[in-house]
Amino acid sequence: MKIVMLGHSGVGKTTYMASLYGVLQQSVQGFRLKTRANEDHKRLVELAENIRQGNYPLGTDQRKDYDFDLRYQGDNVLTFSWSDYRGRALMETQDSEQAKLLIQDLKQADGIMIFCDSFLLNQGKVRNSQIGRMISLINHSLKELEHPLSISILLTKFDLLENITNQLIKPFEGLITTITCSNNILGAFIPVGCGVKQGERKKGWGEINKVIGYDT
């Protein structure tokens, strides 16, 4: 299984990954997560601990690949790769090596995770070119799609929002249409925030559904 993660530097991708990895070092309903490379394990565990103490990682433009084993009750049940593409790769011309590799990975992906800063999105302060470029790359890769694909739009820093406006999902309207019209694609908005309580998370889902047009 292959997962591709897209997002510009500073949107919270590393914070999300490290926090998720840190939580899954303890059994969660029997499931745990382990990197195949010891250096990745040490780095993610250290980052997770720093985040718990309120020290967040700096953004980076470097591309990074991870290999994970998902375990259930001590047995490996799924091995998957997780490719993290960041700002520089997203903005390169389509004939560059990084862009070609990204397109190839998107075509082969079983899951695509799009990370966006919901606080800036909600205020209309995210440049359309940033999100437009990501969606353009994804749409290009979907032209010959013949396998099931999951697309997640992760709205990071959701805990900073007070009121939700249409600006939050407006840049994704074309992609939403593509997902709705496809039999092979499942899509979802996922609000993400550090230290968000369960009740606040449910409220976030309800607010997003109202903006999209679904009843809660």
C-alpha positions as CSV (number, residue, x, y, z in Angstrom):
1,M,0.0,0.0,0.0
2,K,1.2,3.5,-0.9
3,I,0.2,6.7,0.7
4,V,1.2,10.1,-0.6
5,M,1.1,13.2,1.6
6,L,1.0,16.7,0.1
7,G,1.3,20.0,1.8
8,H,3.4,23.2,1.8
9,S,5.9,23.8,4.5
10,G,4.5,24.9,7.8
11,V,1.0,23.4,7.5
12,G,1.5,20.8,10.2
13,K,2.3,17.5,8.3
14,T,5.3,16.6,10.5
15,T,3.3,17.4,13.7
16,Y,0.5,15.2,12.5
17,M,2.7,12.3,11.5
18,A,4.8,12.4,14.7
19,S,1.8,12.8,17.0
20,L,0.0,9.9,15.3
21,Y,3.1,7.7,15.5
22,G,3.6,8.7,19.2
23,V,0.1,7.7,20.1
24,L,0.4,4.3,18.3
25,Q,3.5,3.3,20.2
26,Q,0.9,2.2,22.8
27,S,-1.8,-0.3,21.8
28,V,-5.0,1.4,20.5
29,Q,-7.6,-1.3,20.4
30,G,-4.9,-3.8,19.6
31,F,-3.2,-1.7,16.9
32,R,0.4,-0.3,17.0
33,L,2.6,1.3,14.4
34,K,6.3,0.8,13.8
35,T,8.8,2.2,11.3
36,R,11.1,-0.2,9.5
37,A,14.1,2.1,9.9
38,N,15.3,2.6,13.4
39,E,16.5,6.2,12.7
40,D,12.9,7.1,11.6
41,H,11.5,5.5,14.8
42,K,13.9,7.5,17.0
43,R,13.2,10.8,15.1
44,L,9.4,10.4,15.2
45,V,9.3,9.4,18.9
46,E,11.5,12.3,19.8
47,L,9.4,14.7,17.8
48,A,6.2,13.4,19.4
49,E,7.6,13.9,22.9
50,N,8.6,17.5,22.0
51,I,5.1,18.2,20.6
52,R,3.6,17.0,23.9
53,Q,5.7,19.6,25.6
54,G,4.6,22.3,23.3
55,N,7.7,22.4,21.1
56,Y,6.6,22.1,17.5
57,P,8.9,21.0,14.6
58,L,10.1,23.5,12.0
59,G,8.9,23.3,8.4
60,T,11.1,21.8,5.7
61,D,11.1,21.6,1.9
62,Q,12.8,18.2,1.8
63,R,11.0,15.1,0.4
64,K,10.9,12.1,2.8
65,D,9.8,8.5,2.5
66,Y,8.8,6.2,5.4
67,D,8.1,2.5,5.5
68,F,5.7,1.4,8.2
69,D,4.4,-1.9,9.7
70,L,0.9,-1.8,11.1
71,R,0.6,-4.4,13.9
72,Y,-2.4,-6.0,15.5
73,Q,-2.0,-7.8,18.8
74,G,1.8,-8.2,18.0
75,D,1.4,-9.4,14.4
76,N,2.2,-7.4,11.3
77,V,-1.0,-7.1,9.3
78,L,-0.1,-4.4,6.8
79,T,3.1,-2.9,5.4
80,F,2.8,0.5,3.7
81,S,5.0,3.3,2.4
82,W,4.3,7.0,3.2
83,S,5.8,9.6,0.9
84,D,5.9,13.1,2.2
85,Y,6.1,15.8,-0.6
86,R,6.7,19.4,0.6
87,G,6.7,22.9,-0.8
88,R,9.6,22.8,-3.1
89,A,8.5,19.6,-5.0
90,L,5.0,21.0,-5.3
91,M,6.1,24.2,-7.0
92,E,8.6,22.7,-9.5
93,T,7.8,22.6,-13.2
94,Q,6.2,19.4,-14.6
95,D,9.3,18.4,-16.5
96,S,11.6,18.4,-13.4
97,E,12.6,15.1,-11.9
98,Q,10.9,15.9,-8.6
99,A,7.6,16.7,-10.4
100,K,7.8,13.5,-12.5
101,L,8.4,11.4,-9.4
102,L,5.5,13.1,-7.7
103,I,3.1,12.4,-10.6
104,Q,4.3,8.8,-10.7
105,D,3.7,8.3,-7.0
106,L,0.2,10.0,-7.2
107,K,-0.8,7.6,-10.0
108,Q,0.3,4.6,-8.0
109,A,-1.1,5.8,-4.7
110,D,-3.8,4.0,-2.7
111,G,-4.3,7.0,-0.6
112,I,-3.6,10.8,-0.9
113,M,-3.5,13.1,2.1
114,I,-3.8,16.8,1.4
115,F,-2.7,19.0,4.3
116,C,-4.0,22.6,4.5
117,D,-3.8,25.3,7.2
118,S,-7.5,25.7,8.1
119,F,-6.8,28.9,10.0
120,L,-5.4,30.7,7.0
121,L,-7.9,29.0,4.6
122,N,-10.8,30.3,6.7
123,Q,-9.5,33.8,6.5
124,G,-8.9,33.6,2.8
125,K,-5.2,34.1,3.3
126,V,-3.9,31.0,1.5
127,R,-2.8,31.8,-2.0
128,N,-4.9,30.0,-4.6
129,S,-1.8,29.0,-6.5
130,Q,-0.7,26.8,-3.6
131,I,-3.8,24.7,-3.3
132,G,-4.5,25.0,-7.0
133,R,-1.1,23.4,-7.8
134,M,-1.8,20.4,-5.5
135,I,-5.3,19.9,-7.0
136,S,-4.0,20.2,-10.5
137,L,-1.4,17.5,-9.9
138,I,-4.0,15.2,-8.3
139,N,-6.5,15.7,-11.2
140,H,-3.7,15.0,-13.7
141,S,-2.9,11.7,-11.9
142,L,-6.6,10.7,-11.8
143,K,-7.1,10.7,-15.6
144,E,-6.3,7.0,-16.0
145,L,-7.3,5.8,-12.5
146,E,-8.4,2.2,-12.5
147,H,-8.0,1.2,-8.8
148,P,-9.7,2.3,-5.6
149,L,-8.3,5.5,-4.1
150,S,-9.0,7.4,-0.9
151,I,-8.4,11.2,-0.7
152,S,-8.3,12.9,2.6
153,I,-8.2,16.7,3.0
154,L,-6.8,17.4,6.5
155,L,-7.6,20.8,7.9
156,T,-4.8,21.4,10.3
157,K,-4.8,23.9,13.2
158,F,-8.6,23.5,13.3
159,D,-8.6,24.2,17.1
160,L,-7.7,27.9,16.2
161,L,-11.0,28.5,14.4
162,E,-13.8,30.4,16.0
163,N,-16.2,30.6,13.1
164,I,-16.2,28.6,9.8
165,T,-16.8,30.3,6.5
166,N,-17.2,29.1,2.9
167,Q,-13.6,30.1,2.3
168,L,-12.6,26.9,4.1
169,I,-13.7,24.6,1.3
170,K,-14.0,26.9,-1.7
171,P,-10.6,26.0,-3.2
172,F,-11.6,22.3,-3.2
173,E,-15.0,22.6,-5.0
174,G,-13.6,21.2,-8.3
175,L,-11.9,18.2,-6.5
176,I,-15.2,17.5,-4.6
177,T,-17.0,17.3,-7.9
178,T,-14.4,14.9,-9.3
179,I,-14.7,12.7,-6.2
180,T,-18.5,12.7,-6.3
181,C,-18.6,11.7,-9.9
182,S,-16.1,8.8,-9.5
183,N,-16.9,5.2,-8.6
184,N,-13.3,4.6,-7.6
185,I,-12.6,7.5,-5.2
186,L,-13.7,8.1,-1.6
187,G,-13.0,11.5,-0.1
188,A,-13.3,13.2,3.3
189,F,-12.5,16.4,5.1
190,I,-10.7,15.7,8.4
191,P,-10.4,18.5,11.0
192,V,-7.1,18.2,12.9
193,G,-5.9,20.1,16.0
194,C,-3.3,19.5,18.7
195,G,-4.9,18.9,22.1
196,V,-8.5,18.9,20.8
197,K,-11.1,17.3,23.0
198,Q,-13.6,14.8,21.8
199,G,-16.5,17.2,22.0
200,E,-14.6,19.9,20.1
201,R,-13.7,17.4,17.4
202,K,-17.4,16.4,16.9
203,K,-18.3,20.1,16.7
204,G,-15.7,20.5,14.0
205,W,-17.3,17.7,11.9
206,G,-20.7,19.3,12.3
207,E,-19.5,22.8,11.3
208,I,-17.8,21.4,8.2
209,N,-20.9,19.4,7.2
210,K,-23.0,22.6,7.4
211,V,-20.6,24.5,5.1
212,I,-20.5,21.6,2.6
213,G,-24.3,21.3,2.7
214,Y,-24.8,18.1,4.6
215,D,-27.0,17.8,7.7
216,T,-25.3,16.8,10.9
